[in-house]
Amino acid sequence: MLYVDETGDRGFGPRSSPFFAMTPLMVPQEDDWTVKVAAGGLRALIHQGHPESATPLHWVRHFRSKWADRRGYAAQALALMPSAKVIHVIAPKGELRAHPELTDGAAFYNHVTRLLLERVARAAEHAEGHPRLAVVRLGAVRGVNHAHTVDYLTRVREESASEVPWERMKWPPVWVGSEWDGVQLADLHAGFLNAALPGAPDEGDSVQNLLRCKEQLYRPPGGEVLGHGVHVLGADTSFVTRQPWWPKWSAS
């Protein structure tokens, strides 16, 4: 089972975020119960005393920096999911501004989604034990025509059939609401990345929460994180690799 959410915005204006990222949380089907336990436990913690208002977990709404304790609990809950794996596809916007074909919001989203799903297919092909079939559920994005995205991805799938093991993915991927537990947990993983990426101090809470989940970064057999568990668009990966916490985060 695979759940995807994103962080940052898709705009390229002066007030837009410096990067956009998509994060899939990958969990073997037999361990999907751990998704429900983690999400349900965090909702109970946040909405204690008011179970009737147990709205879906949301990074911006429920895990602002003023709630450092909540962030710490969430990081620990995610880290306790032993078979879960995470991939981050990160698009720094500085270099991409030189490519006008990608500065259109829909085209940008479609391209990042393509890169993400290519890595998901390869991860399913090389899953521990035996190849898996990835069942992909992405968090629905306001303002994006997901039918158009499927059309684009289907063309990509046909054109790259010899390069990407698309047969390891149930087709087509589907977009779902935030009520899905796995999408809520993917949102938290993406939120921890967002909190650390602007250049947070190496010993700050934002970085420590990200590092608590480092064992879940996907690595191919015998491979490294960069390009697989962490993929940075463009030739210059330093937007991520220059961060003081990168050596700790990427180390096996």
N, C-alpha and C positions, 0 to 999 in steps of 0.2 A: 504494500500500500504506500502511496506517495502523495504528500500534501504540500502545496506550494502557496507561499504568500510573498509579498514584496515590501520594500522599504524605499523611501525617497519618492520623488515625483518624476514624471516623464517629460517635464518641461525643460526648456533651454533658455528661459528668460533670466533677467538679472536677479530675481528673487527665488529662482528655482534651487532645489537641493544640488549640492556638488556632485552627487552620484545617484544612480538608481541601481537597485539590486533585487534579484529574485532568489528565494531560498526554498528548496524542496526538503522536506523531512521524509526520509525513507525508512519504513518499518516493515519487516517481514509479516506476512499476513497472519501467521500463527502468534505473533506478538502484538497485534493491533490493540489488544486489550490494554497494553501499557499506555497507549495514547489516551484512552478513556479515563484511566486511573489518574494520570498526570493532570489532564485538563480538568477533570471533575474535582480533584483535590484542590487545585489552585482556585477554581471558582468558589468552592466552599470556603476557602480561607479568605478570599476577598469579600464575599457577600455574607459573611457570618452574621447570623441574626436576622437575615433577610433573604432566605432561600427563594422566596417567590420572585426576587429581582435578580436572579442569577443570570445576567446577560452574558453573552460570549466574551471571552477574554480578548482584550484589545490593548496593544502596547501603549498607544497614546492616551487612552482613556483610563487605564488601570495601573500603568507602570511608569508614571512620570518620575523624574529624578528625585522628587521630594519623598517618594516611597521607596527608599533604598532597601528597606527590609523585604518588600514584595519582590523586588528584582532579585535579591539574593535567594529567596525561597524558590522563585521560578527557575533560576539557574541550577539550583540543586536538584529540583524535580526533573528537569530535562536531562541532567547528567546521570540520573539514576535509571534511565531507559537504556539497558545494556546493548540491545541489538539495533538501536536507531542510528542512522547515519544522516549527515547533512552535507549539502553542496551549496556554495554561495557563488552566484554569477554576478559580478560587480561591473558596472558600466560607469567609469569616471567620465564626466561630461566635457572636461577641458579639451582633450584630444579629439573627441567626437564632433566638436563644433566645426571642424574642418571637413566634415563629411555631411553636406546638406541633406543627402538622401536618408540620413538617420535622425535628423532633427525634427522630423514629423513625428508627433506623438504615437500614432498608430504603428508606423513603420518601425520606430524605435522599440516599442513593446514587442512587436512580432519578432524582431531580430533577437532580442534578449531571450525571449521564450524559446526560439529555435536553438540557441546555444545551450540553454538549460536542458531541453529535452534530448539533445544529442548526448549530453553527458549522462543523463538519466538512463538512456538506452544502453550505453556502454557499461554503466555501473550494474544494470540488471544482467547484462551478458556475463559479467565477471563477479557476480554475487558469490558470497562465501558458500561453499558446499556444492552449489549447482546454479545454472542460469535461472533467472526469475522472470516472471511477466509483470512489468510495472503497470499498475493501475493508477493513473494520474488524475488528481483532482486539484484544480487551481482555484484560488480565491478569486471570485468575480471582481472585475475592475470597472468602476464607474467611467463611462465615456468611451469604453472600448467595445467595438463590435466583435464579439468573440466568434461569430460565424465567419467573419472575414479572416480572423486569425486562423481558424481551422482550414479555410481554403488555402491560405498561404502555406501553412505547415504541411498540408497534404501535397502541395506541389514540391516543397522541399524534400519531403519523404520520398517521393517518386524519383527525384533527380539525384538523391544521394543514397539510394538503396544499396549500392555496392560499398559504401564507405561507413555507414552507420547501421548497427543491428536493430533496425526499427521493428523487426518481428518480436523483439523483447518488450514491446509496449502495446498495451491494449489501445486500439485506435477507434475513434479519435479521443484525445484527452477531453475532459469535461470541466466546466467552471461551476463552482458551487458557492453557496453563501457562507457567511462567517459562523453559522451554527455548527459547522463541522469541527469536531475536536481537533483533528489533525491540522486544519488550517489555522486554528488559534495557536497551536504550538509552533507552527512554522513562522507565524507572526512574531512570536517571542524570540525565536532564534534570529530572525531578521532585525528585530529591535536591538538585541545585544550587539549585533554587528554595527548598526547605525550609531549606537551610543559610543562605541569605541573608535570608529573610523575618523572622526574629525581631528584626531590627534590627542586622544585622552592620555593623561599621565600614565606611565608604565605601571604604577602601583595603585592607581585609582580603582574605585569600585566597578566602573564600567568595563575596564580591561579585565579585572579579576573575574567578573561574571562570564565574560566571553571565554576566558581560559578554563573556567570550570567545565565547559562543554567541548573542549578541544579534542577529546578522544572520539567524538562523534563525527569529526571531519572525515569525509570519505577519502580513502586512498586506494588506488587500484593495487592488485597484488604486485608487490615489489616496486611500487611506484611512490611518487611524492605527492604532496598536497597541491602545489601550484599547477594549474592547468586542469586539475581534476576535481578535488574537493573545494578548491578556490580558483575560480577562473576570472581573470581581469580582461576586459575588452581592450583592444589596442596593443600596440607593440611595447608600450611603457607600462610595466606592472608596478612601478614604484609608488603609485597612489596607495597601494596596500603594503608592499614589501618594505617601504621606508619607515613604516610605523615601528616604534621602539619595541612593541610587543610581538611583532611578526615572528622573530626567531622562536619564541616560546610557543606561539600559537601553532606554528607549522611543524615543530619538532615532533617526531614520532614517540 
